Amino acid sequence: MSEKNFEGKRTARERLIQEREAQKARDKRRRALVVGAAVVGVLGLAAVVGVVAANSGDGKGDEASDGNSGQVVVPAGAVGAEKVALPVGATDAPSLLTVYEDMRCPACGMFENSMRDTINKLEKAGKLRAEYHLVSFIDKAVTGNGSKYAANALGCAQGVGKFHEYHDVLFRNQPEETDDAFGKKSHLLDLASKVPGLRGTAFDKCVDEGTHAGWVTKVQKDFDKSKYKATPTVLLNGEPIYPQKGSEQITPANLVKWVEAANRGKPAGTRTPQAPGAGGAPGAGSGAAPSSGPGSVPGSAPGSAPSSAPGSVPGARTAPSGAPGAASGPAAVPEGAGAPAAGGGSGPR
């Protein structure tokens, strides 16, 4: 064999050895990447499971950190067997609108601001009364205190007969869901200044000290035990109407039609409950809430009812799996416009 041929074969062998070593190195790196990705995936799953677990607990230890050390101070006039709802409207109005909403829920805000006038007119006419359940799951899902603090402040406003008006103001000034502006009590007090007659020593102290913090937790736990899983949830005489009732989408005109049909042959309500503790200190009590019945509501009334539609919609937030009560239905429905169809993208948190 010539020296030239021998040299060529040796070079080929060396090249082959180098290629094999390079391939081994590539295989080693590939295995490392696969293992690394698997580890990251497992850690990511663990993080998700941790978040879900943290947000789907039984509510123990969820009491607001301030106010009464877990003591439940029910706002004056709260209604229902568990006293977890705040009423608006003539107590003998023939139809009942049941509303579950979170003050940080964007879909709740959009719906309130688009349907408010229609709801208010029906309440003023004595055709409709409402019961508001103020849930607070978004604080846990997005983090913060805005849902809880706003619900507590509304309980304080109920104690001085201004729930309806303050509820309206808060939704008109609702921040972005991720902006915990309602978690600043000074901001809640500033907004309260927009409601004539609301600010005062008793109200301000109630807001600052979180007087109804235990009650707010109780309302959320009651929602967690219910069959409803989203906000806004709205029922008309016990039947879900948001984003639709049967095959009809909710619109201001349809809501009026549904209420008129339900009330056929029934007289309008005329019993306007006395505002609880007007000018006095907020606190527990059994008096009725301020009414939006005929001639009863000074200023603008709080908004309209959210909905109880199962599907989710833009702006909606769904509660973490395992914990009821989350997200909301469709986005706001402009006056006279059809509501979004049921289903669609989901929202909370």
Residue, then its C-alpha position, 0 to 999 in steps of 0.5 A: m500500500s502506498e504511503k499516500n493511500f495509507e495516509g488517506k485511510r488514516t485521515a478518513r478514520e480520524r474524521l469518522i472518529q471525530e464525527r462520532e464524538a461530535q454526534k455523541a456530544r450532540d446526543k448528550r446535549r439533546r438528552a440534557l435539553v429534553v430532561g431540562a424541559a421535562v423538569v421545567g414542565v413539572l415545575g410549571l405544573a406544580a406552580v399551576v397546581g399550587v395556584v389552583a390549590a391556593n385559590s380553591g381552598d375551603g375559605k378557612g383563613d380568608e377573613a379580611s386581615d382588618g376589622n373585628s378579628g373575624q367577627v361577622v357584623v351584618p350590615a343593617g337591612a341585609v336580607g335572606a336566611e343567611k343575611v348575605a344580600l343587600p336589597v334595593g327597591a320596593t319590598d313588595a315589588p312582584s319581581l325579584l332580580t338576584v345579582y352576584e357580582d364582584m366589584r373588580c369584575p370588568a364584565c360586571g362593570m360593563f353590564e352595570n353601566s349599560m343596563r343601569d337605567t333600565i333596572n332603575k326605571l323598573e325599580k322606581a316603578g315598583k315592578l322590580r326589586a333587587e338583592y345584591h350578593l357582593v362576592s370577592f374572589i378576584d382578590k384571590a385570583v388576581t391578588g389585592n384587597g379591592s373586592k373585599y374593601a369595596a364590599n365592606a364599604l358598600g356594607c357601610a353605605q348600607g348602614v347609612g341608607k346610601f348603598h344604592e347610590y354608592h354602588d352606582v358611583l363605584f361601578r362608574n369609577q371601576p378601575e381595571e381588574t388588575d389595578d387594585a385601586f379599590g384596595k386603597k381605603s382613601h380612594l373608596l372614601d374619596l369616591a364616597s364624597k360623590v354621594p351626598g350625605l354619605r361621608g361622616t364619622a361613622f361611615d369613615k370609621c366603618v371603612d377604615e376599620g373594616t367593620h363588615a370584613g367578616w360579613v364579606t367573607k361570609v358572603q363569599k363562602d355562601f357563593d362558594k357553596s352555591k351552584y353559581k360559578a361566575t360573575p355577573t350572575v343574574l336571576l329574574n325570579g330565580e331563572p338565569i337571564y344573562p347572557q340570555k333567557g331561553s333563546e332570547q338574548i338579554t337587552p334592555a327591551n327584553l328585560v322590560k318584556w320579561v318583567e312585564a310578563a312575570n308581573r302580569g295581573k300583579p300590582a306594582g310594589t309601593r312599600t318603600p323601606q325606611a333607610p337604615g340608620a340614616g345619619g347614624a352609625p353603620g352596623a348590624g341590623s335588620g332594617a330594610a335597605p334603601s329602596s329604589g321604589p317609586g320616588s324613593v331613590p335620591g340621585s342615581a341608582p346603582g346599576s343593573a343586574p349582571s347575569s347568571a349565564p354559564g358561558s364566559v365572555p370578554g372581560a369575564r373572570t372565572a373562579p379557579s377550578g375547585a372554587p366556585g364563583a368566578a368569572s363573568g358573563p358577557a361584556a356589557v350590552p349597550e342599550g337596545a343592542g343584543a347581548p353576546a351569545a352564550g359561550g365564548g372565551s373565558g375570563p378569572r381569575 
